[in-house]
């Protein structure tokens, strides 16, 4: 209503919404505390808060990264022949927001909105390494290869941060491997994670290493499209 009508007083909002002024006053107090609404001391009216700009920008950034990444996901699938995904940092895990499925009978089974478990997936490790976050122990074991020791996970994330990419071989699901790289925003923060995944019998370590240069190249290209930049792909160690 404030977006449609502009600044309004408590009584006017109560009339528009068909409720009491006391109820409106309580609700406005909550919205003001959250920064979603601001009170104008001179007029006594209420207007939309500045925090909505930050929230809107966060949504736009995610839409931007999806639009920027899509052609690069398609190229990865066309060249490598495995499924490509785009994830964004979430809480507590990275969240899949786009997928290009490999045109093969046997492929991975990601779906939109699926969490990439922070300590057990390539995308999740990239998120942790690039944000400095750490999951709270105990760490769940999804397979016998899942890293469940916090010290071992710290060492793994240090390697990810140094080399600029992560891998996970049957750590989240048996017979599923993945490699992932970060996408950077213009502010130098993690905007997303691009990953390739495939069945272990076809996308083992040698195949994942062969795909890595193109993955890093495409991740850098997406970052550049967003006005961001990370370490040059040529400088990253395999």
C-alpha positions in Angstrom: 0.0 0.0 0.0 2.8 2.4 0.8 4.4 1.6 -2.6 1.1 2.5 -4.3 0.0 5.4 -2.2 3.2 7.0 -1.0 3.7 8.2 2.6 0.6 7.8 4.8 -0.3 8.3 8.5 -1.5 5.6 10.9 -5.2 6.5 10.6 -5.0 6.6 6.8 -3.4 3.2 6.7 -6.1 1.9 9.1 -8.8 3.2 6.8 -7.2 1.7 3.7 -6.7 -1.7 5.3 -10.0 -1.8 7.2 -8.3 -2.4 10.5 -7.7 -0.5 13.7 -5.2 2.3 14.3 -3.7 0.4 17.2 -3.1 -2.7 15.1 -1.5 -0.6 12.3 0.7 1.1 14.9 2.0 -2.2 16.2 2.7 -3.5 12.7 4.4 -0.3 11.7 6.6 -0.5 14.7 7.8 -3.9 13.6 8.4 -2.8 10.1 10.3 0.3 11.2 12.5 -1.8 13.5 13.3 -4.1 10.5 14.1 -1.1 8.3 11.4 -1.9 5.9 9.4 1.2 6.7 10.6 4.7 7.9 8.8 7.3 10.1 8.8 10.9 8.9 9.1 12.9 12.1 7.9 16.2 10.6 4.7 14.8 9.0 4.1 11.8 11.3 3.6 9.7 8.2 5.3 6.4 7.2 7.1 5.6 4.0 9.0 2.7 2.5 12.4 2.1 4.1 15.8 2.2 2.6 16.4 -1.5 3.5 14.0 -2.4 0.7 16.7 -1.1 -1.7 19.3 -3.5 -0.4 16.8 -6.4 -0.5 15.8 -5.5 -4.1 19.4 -5.3 -5.1 20.1 -8.7 -3.7 17.3 -10.2 -5.8 18.4 -8.3 -8.9 22.0 -9.6 -8.4 20.7 -13.2 -8.4 18.7 -12.5 -11.5 21.7 -10.9 -13.1 24.0 -13.8 -12.4 21.5 -16.3 -13.8 21.1 -14.3 -17.0 24.8 -13.8 -17.3 25.6 -17.5 -16.6 23.1 -19.2 -18.8 25.0 -19.2 -22.2 28.2 -20.3 -20.4 26.4 -23.2 -18.8 25.2 -24.2 -22.2 28.7 -24.0 -23.6 30.1 -26.1 -20.9 27.5 -28.8 -21.5 28.1 -28.7 -25.3 31.9 -29.0 -24.9 32.3 -31.3 -21.9 29.1 -33.3 -22.2 28.2 -33.3 -18.5 25.5 -31.4 -16.6 26.3 -27.8 -15.6 24.7 -26.0 -12.6 24.6 -22.5 -11.2 24.3 -22.0 -7.5 24.2 -19.0 -5.2 25.2 -18.7 -1.5 22.5 -19.7 0.9 22.1 -20.5 4.5 23.4 -23.0 5.4 24.1 -24.4 1.9 24.5 -23.2 -1.6 21.2 -23.3 -3.6 20.8 -24.4 -7.2 19.2 -21.7 -9.3 19.8 -22.9 -12.9 20.7 -26.2 -14.6 21.6 -27.3 -18.1 21.3 -31.1 -18.2 23.7 -33.2 -20.3 22.1 -34.9 -23.3 23.1 -38.3 -22.1 21.0 -41.3 -20.8 23.0 -41.4 -17.6 23.5 -38.0 -15.9 23.3 -36.3 -12.6 19.9 -35.5 -11.1 20.0 -31.9 -9.8 16.9 -29.8 -9.6 16.2 -26.1 -9.0 16.2 -25.1 -5.4 18.2 -28.1 -4.3 20.8 -27.4 -1.6 24.4 -28.1 -2.3 25.5 -29.4 1.1 28.2 -27.0 2.3 30.8 -29.6 3.4 29.9 -32.4 1.0 29.7 -30.9 -2.5 32.0 -29.0 -4.8 29.7 -26.0 -4.9 29.3 -26.0 -1.2 33.0 -26.0 -0.6 33.5 -23.1 -2.9 30.8 -21.2 -1.0 32.6 -21.9 2.4 36.0 -21.1 1.1 35.0 -17.8 -0.5 32.9 -16.6 2.3 34.9 -17.8 5.3 31.9 -19.5 6.7 32.1 -22.9 8.4 29.3 -25.4 9.2 28.5 -26.3 12.7 29.6 -29.7 13.8 28.8 -32.5 13.9 29.1 -32.8 10.1 26.8 -35.4 8.5 28.3 -38.3 6.6 26.4 -38.8 3.3 28.9 -41.4 2.0 32.1 -43.0 3.2 34.0 -40.2 1.4 32.3 -37.2 3.1 34.6 -35.0 5.1 33.2 -35.0 8.6 36.3 -33.9 10.6 36.2 -30.1 11.0 40.0 -29.9 10.9 40.2 -31.9 7.7 37.4 -29.6 6.2 39.4 -26.5 7.2 42.5 -27.9 5.4 40.4 -28.7 2.3 38.8 -25.3 2.2 42.3 -23.7 2.5 43.3 -25.6 -0.7 40.1 -24.5 -2.4 40.8 -20.8 -1.5 44.4 -21.1 -2.8 43.6 -22.8 -6.1 40.3 -21.1 -6.9 38.2 -24.2 -7.4 36.8 -27.3 -5.6 36.0 -30.9 -6.4 33.9 -33.6 -4.7 34.2 -37.2 -5.7 31.3 -39.3 -4.3 31.1 -37.2 -1.2 27.5 -36.2 -1.4 26.1 -39.2 -3.4 27.7 -42.5 -4.4 28.8 -42.5 -8.1 28.5 -38.7 -8.5 31.5 -36.4 -9.0 31.6 -32.7 -9.5 34.0 -29.7 -9.9 33.1 -26.1 -9.2 34.4 -22.6 -9.4 33.4 -19.2 -8.0 31.7 -16.3 -9.7 32.6 -12.8 -8.4 30.4 -9.7 -8.1 31.5 -6.2 -8.9 31.8 -5.7 -5.1 34.3 -8.5 -4.9 31.9 -10.9 -3.1 30.8 -14.3 -4.1 27.9 -13.9 -6.6 27.5 -17.6 -7.5 29.1 -20.9 -8.2 29.3 -22.7 -11.5 29.8 -26.5 -11.5 30.0 -29.5 -13.7 28.8 -32.9 -12.4 28.5 -36.4 -13.8 28.6 -40.1 -13.0 31.8 -41.4 -11.5 32.3 -44.0 -14.2 32.4 -41.3 -16.9 33.4 -38.1 -15.0 36.3 -39.4 -12.9 39.4 -37.4 -11.8 41.0 -37.4 -15.2 37.9 -36.2 -17.0 37.2 -33.5 -14.3 40.8 -32.2 -14.6 40.4 -32.0 -18.4 37.2 -30.0 -18.0 38.7 -27.7 -15.3 40.4 -25.1 -17.6 37.1 -24.5 -19.5 35.2 -24.3 -16.2 37.5 -21.7 -14.9 37.4 -19.8 -18.1 33.6 -19.7 -18.1 33.5 -18.7 -14.4 35.9 -15.8 -15.1 33.7 -14.8 -18.1 30.6 -14.7 -16.0 32.4 -12.7 -13.3 33.5 -10.2 -16.0 29.9 -9.9 -17.2 28.9 -8.9 -13.7 31.8 -6.4 -13.4 33.7 -8.7 -11.0 37.0 -10.5 -11.3 38.8 -13.3 -9.5 42.3 -14.8 -9.9 43.1 -15.4 -13.6 42.5 -18.9 -14.6 46.0 -19.3 -15.9 47.4 -18.5 -12.4 45.4 -21.2 -10.7 47.0 -24.5 -9.9 45.5 -27.8 -10.9 
